[in-house]
């Protein structure tokens, strides 16, 4: 009787083991895909920040040249 019960449960154990292995594999594949997407997204964000920084530097240079022309010595007052 005990041997038959174990024999009857063996396919269930095999199916559960295969399902668990597939779940682990798909989990790590999903994590890898997510990390690649985040890395690509960070690259896009970094380029946008660089462009913003360059625009701000140009604006600051323009404002400094205007102040140099209209208010000489403004740098010494600070």
N, C-alpha and C positions, 0 to 999 in steps of 0.2 A: 504494500500500500504506500509506504513512504517513498519507494523508488519511483512509482508512477506519478506521484505528486511533484517530485523534483523534475521528472521528465516532462510533465505538462507545463511547468513554469519556465523551462529553459528557453523556449522561443520568446517569451515575454522579456526575460533578462537580456537576450541578444538584441531585441528590438529597442529596449531602453538604452542599452550601451551604444548602439549605433546612433540613436536620436541624440544622446548626450554628446557624442563626438561631433556630430553635425552642428549642434547648437554652439559648441565651443568654437568650431572652425568659422561658422558664419559670424559669430560675435567678433572674433579678432579681425576678420576681413572687413566688417563694418567699421571697426575702430580705425583700421589702417586707412580706409577710404575717407573717414571723417577727418583724420589728421592731415591727409593730403589736401582736402578741401580747405581746412583752416589755414594751412601754410600758404596756399594760393591766395586766400582772402587777405591774410596779413601782408602779403607782398603788394597787393593792390592798395591796401590802406597805407602802407609805408610810402608808396609812390605818390599818393595823394597828399600825404603830409609833407613830403619833400617839395612838391609843387607849391603848396601853401607857404612853406618857409621861404622859398625863393621869391614868391610874390611879395611877402612881407618885407624881405630884405630890400627889394627894389623900392617899395613904398617908403621905407625908412630912409634910404639914400636920397630919394626925391625930397622928402620933408626936410632932411638935413641941409640939402643944397638950397632949398627955399629959405630956411632960417639963416643960413650963412649969407645969403644975398640981402635979406630984409632986416636981419638983426645981428649985425656982426658982434662977435664976442659973446654970443648966447651960451657957448660951451663953458666959458669961464664963470658964469653966474651960478652954475649948479654945484 
